[in-house]
Amino acid sequence: MEKLTALSDKITSLIDNKRTLFTQLSDQIWEFAETRFEEFRSSDLLCEALEKEGFTIKKGIAGLETGFIASYGTGHPVIAILGEYDALAGLSQQAGSNNFEPIIQNGNGHGCGHNLLGVGSLSAAIAVKDYMKEHNLDGTVQYFGCPAEESGYGKTFMARDGYFKDVDAAFSWHPATINAVMNSTANAVIHAHFKFKGRSAHAGAAPHLGRSALDAVELMNVGVNYMREHMIDEARIHYAVTNTGGMAPNVVQADAEVTYLIRAPKPNQVKELYDRVVDCARGAALMTQTKVDYEIQGSCHNLIPNLTLEKVMHQHMQEIGAPNATERDINYAKTIYETLTDEEKAAAALQVGKQGASQLAERPIADFIAPFSEKETFMGGSTDVADVSWNVPTAQCVTSTWAFGTPFHTWQAVAQGKESYAHDAMLLAGKAIACTAVSVLESPELLENAKKELAERLDGETYTSLIPKELTPPSYKQKVN
């Protein structure tokens, strides 16, 4: 216990001494607000900061123009710390406001807090490097610059191309409304796109000569909707029509497109559902005498938690303690909380119980570390951290960067992205990750147990990416230049 406390104190000091650097980096990335695969300025900014700290940078990994690995040290253990920095489209918002107030109409914004995520992880990597240097520790710490988490699946491309095969343990975190260590699984997902090609004609004068691609899209969607009765309860299928073929109703649409997200708890289950969705597309093409082309554009596996590492991370997080919010912080967070609907407040209350919800409604910044539970929870969503977790023992935490109840992917999350309590929570995550990483570096037994647990959970299964070998990440360099 004394050793753990000493480590926590040391890491806290190392990160707090560079607080100004970290908060400035986070705020700059908030300003950039670059979406998936286009995070050129954000990526360059992080690389520059890491290079100044003595890391060696390798850019363009796995064909990702904005992906990179920054390394310090040599040999094993190799610790990977995962950072994200992509924003979301349509969420431009003034910082520090409690009203919907876009900076640029339909512009981008960090509605998932990845400006904080990327820099919180960076703070951990730098602190581990400083600790290794001071204590002459063997091993390697690597910061993985991971683009396109928001539906681009950057980490999946990295995992598919073998970038985690020599890593011994991996760590990440995510902005949230509580401070806790995650012990969760999540759905596997396949993201697929379908393009239908028909034949144009005058819809009034000669409709019999046309073959409607839009009809095919609609029939495909109807077929998939009828599938819902005949798939497992945990599965999810959702779609968006991305090309309706035009705006003129008197023209038979020759082209139409639809994109799908198909989710299920296991990779083999999601692959089976994908094959059935493809059959619906083929059937729709047959019924409409159109042609269909389709491709998988991204995917990720289900998340594999690791109790061995999570318990150590929770211990360190308890030792560090939750940050103390100022009255100004509380007052602003309360104005954000009051923008939520009754339904959103009720959904948030379910996560913390009636008494906790009552307290957080009055002071809506969590100032406690939630108890750790060995009972796994299940997230209906998906994350490309999952593909890392199939390859290497992986642990994650969440911290209260946002006011209680703040929904992900909203203007309220963007508005809080530069707040001092968001910075505090970001650095709490960095400290918890850094402490756990050092514990792994100093304890071969801990690492051995974590690897043994992963092997037991996989039970003989091996990782095979759901992304086809021929698929490459999109290129935006020419567009940006």
Salt bridges, closest charged atoms under 4 A:
ASP16 OD1 - LYS431 NZ 2.91
ASP27 OD1 - HIS423 NE2 2.92
GLU31 OE2 - LYS418 NZ 2.27
GLU34 OE2 - ARG41 NE 3.70
GLU38 OE2 - LYS479 NZ 3.40
ASP44 OD1 - LYS59 NZ 3.61
GLU48 OE2 - LYS52 NZ 3.44
GLU53 OE1 - LYS18 NZ 2.90
GLU53 OE1 - LYS129 NZ 2.82
GLU84 OE1 - HIS114 NE2 3.22
GLU84 OE2 - LYS155 NZ 2.61
ASP86 OD1 - HIS114 ND1 2.70
ASP130 OD2 - LYS18 NZ 2.92
ASP130 OD1 - LYS129 NZ 2.64
GLU134 OE1 - LYS10 NZ 3.04
GLU149 OE1 - HIS114 NE2 3.83
GLU150 OE2 - HIS114 NE2 3.64
GLU150 OE1 - HIS409 NE2 3.37
ASP161 OD1 - ARG160 NE 3.05
ASP168 OD2 - HIS76 ND1 2.64
ASP168 OD1 - LYS451 NZ 2.62
GLU229 OE1 - HIS230 NE2 3.57
ASP255 OD1 - LYS197 NZ 3.20
GLU257 OE1 - HIS193 NE2 2.73
ASP275 OD1 - LYS271 NZ 3.12
ASP279 OD1 - ARG282 NH1 3.69
GLU319 OE1 - HIS316 ND1 3.52
GLU327 OE2 - ARG363 NH1 3.11
ASP329 OD1 - ARG328 NH1 3.74
GLU338 OE1 - LYS345 NZ 3.38
GLU362 OE1 - LYS334 NZ 3.21
GLU374 OE2 - LYS311 NZ 3.00
GLU376 OE2 - ARG457 NH1 2.59
ASP384 OD1 - LYS155 NZ 2.71
ASP387 OD2 - HIS301 ND1 3.52
GLU419 OE1 - ARG328 NH1 2.86
ASP424 OD1 - ARG19 NH2 2.77
GLU453 OE2 - ARG457 NE 2.83
